[in-house]
Amino acid sequence: MPYTFTTLASPVGELKLVAKDSRLVAILWENDKPNRVRLGPMREAPDSPILVRAVQQLEEYFAGTRNRFELELDFAGTEFQKKVWQALLTIPFGQTRSYSQIAEQIGHPSAVRAVGAANGKNPISIVAPCHRVIGASGKLTGFAGGLAAKERLLTLEGCEWSGASRMDDLF
């Protein structure tokens, strides 16, 4: 069965929600890098039950009335990436973690850079909250949706961070 998709106009730009069967497989950014997430052929299906639920829950999230997603997810990646993405799902709403904290959590404390790389390839942004991962110094670091979107998501959730953004603060 091919992938199905719908789009959602959101406060962080247009999002493309992608599903396969009854599971959400991706949330893509308006200006996403080509092939950041590899998917097969797609057809538009805004009435797909999983996509309808995903749109509704994201709209509630952006309206400030939802702080937890209840969707069936299907992560496609390496075993290491899947461990990182599962760890993202444990970060509570309104809190942040550093890349080194995620590396420790998954049992690979020296794999901070690999955690950063996996975080950057997270196919299900927002729902698997890669935006909640910040530099060890408390500063914002890279984000597939752009740092302005990351800041907006963190602000929506009431998260605190130290402000300025620099990639070298990742490690």
N, C-alpha and C positions, 0 to 999 in steps of 0.2 A: 504494500500500500504506500502511495507517495506521501510526502509530508504535506500537511495542510497549514495554512497561515491566515492570520488576520492582522490588521494594524490598529493601533491605539494612539490617539493624540494625547500626549501627557505633558505635565509641566517640565519634563526633561527632554522634550522632543518626541517625534513620532517613533513608536516602538513597533517592531514586527514580531509578533508572537507566533511560534512555530510548534506544531504538534505532530506526533506520529502515533497512530491508533488513539489510545485514550490518555496519552501522557504528553506533558509539555517538554519539549526538547531544547527550545532556545527562545531567548528574548534578545532581539538584535537592535542595535542603535541606529538611528537615522544616518549617521555618518560612520558606521562601522567599517573597519578595515575588511576588504574582500578576503574571504577565506579564513577569517579569524575563527569562525565556526564552520566546519564543512558539513554541508547538507546536500541531499539529493534533490531531484525535481520536486517542485511544490505547486500546489493549486490553492487558490483562495477558497476558504470555507469558514466564513464568519459565524455560521450556525453550528459549527462543531461543538459538542458539549464541553469538551475540555477547554477550548478557546473561549467559549462564552463564560465559563467559570473563571478563567484566568483574567479576562478583561474586567469582569465584575470585581474580583478581588484586588486587582491593581487600581481600579478606580476608587475603591474604598480606602486602599492604602494612601493614595495621593490626597484623598479628602480628609485623611487623619482619623478614620474610623476603623482601620484594620492595622494590627501590628504583627500578625502572623498569617502566613499563607497556608492553605490547605489544598494542595494540588498534587496530583501524581506526576512525578518528575522522572525523566529518563536521561541520565548524563552519559554522553558518548565521549570517551577519552581513555587515557592510560589508567592503570590501577592507581598510580601515584596521584594523578590529577583528580580521580574520583575521591580519593581520601581527602584531598584538600577541599574539594567542593562539598563533601559531606560535613567537614569541619565548619565550613562557612554557615551551614544550616543550624549550627549550635550557638552562633553568636546572637545573644538576645537583642531584641529591638531596643534601640536607644543606647547601645554599647558598642565599643570598638575593640579590636584586637590588633596586635602588631603581627607582621609577617613571622617574626621569630616565635611568638606565642603559638601561632598556627603550626609552625614546624615542630615545636615541642609537643603540641597536642596530638599530632599524627605519628609521633615516635621517631621523627627524623630531625633532631635539633640543629644539625649542621646544614640542613637543606633549605636555608632561608631564601636563597636566590631561586631555587626550583619552586618553592612555594609561591614566590612572586610571579614567576612565569606561568604557573598553573592558574593562579588567581586571574591573570590577564587573559587567559583562554576560557574562563568560566562561561559556558554557553547560556546559562539561565540567570543573567544579571537581575538584580533587584530581589527576586524570589530567593535565590542563593546569594546572600548579601555580601558580595565582594566589595561593595562600597564601604562596608564597615571595617575593612582592613586598612590600617594607616601605618605610616613609618614609625619606627621605634621611638623617634623623638617626639611623636605626637603630631607630626605634620602630614598633610595630604600628599599622596603619591599617585602615580599613574592609574588611569582608569579608562576602560574601553569607551565609555560614554563621554569622556572628557572630565577634567577636574571641576568645571562649573557644575556639571550634573552630579558629580560625587558630593560636592559641597551642598547642593540643594537637597539631595537625599538625606545626608547627615543632619542638616538643619531641620528638615521635616520630622526626623526621628528624635530631635532634641539632643543629639550627640555633641560632645565637646572634643575639640582638638586644638592644637596650638596655632593654627592659622596658616602661615605661608606654606607653599608647596615646593618641594625640591626632590627630584628623583634620587639624589645621593643620600637622602635621609632614609631610604628604604632599608639599608643594611647597617 
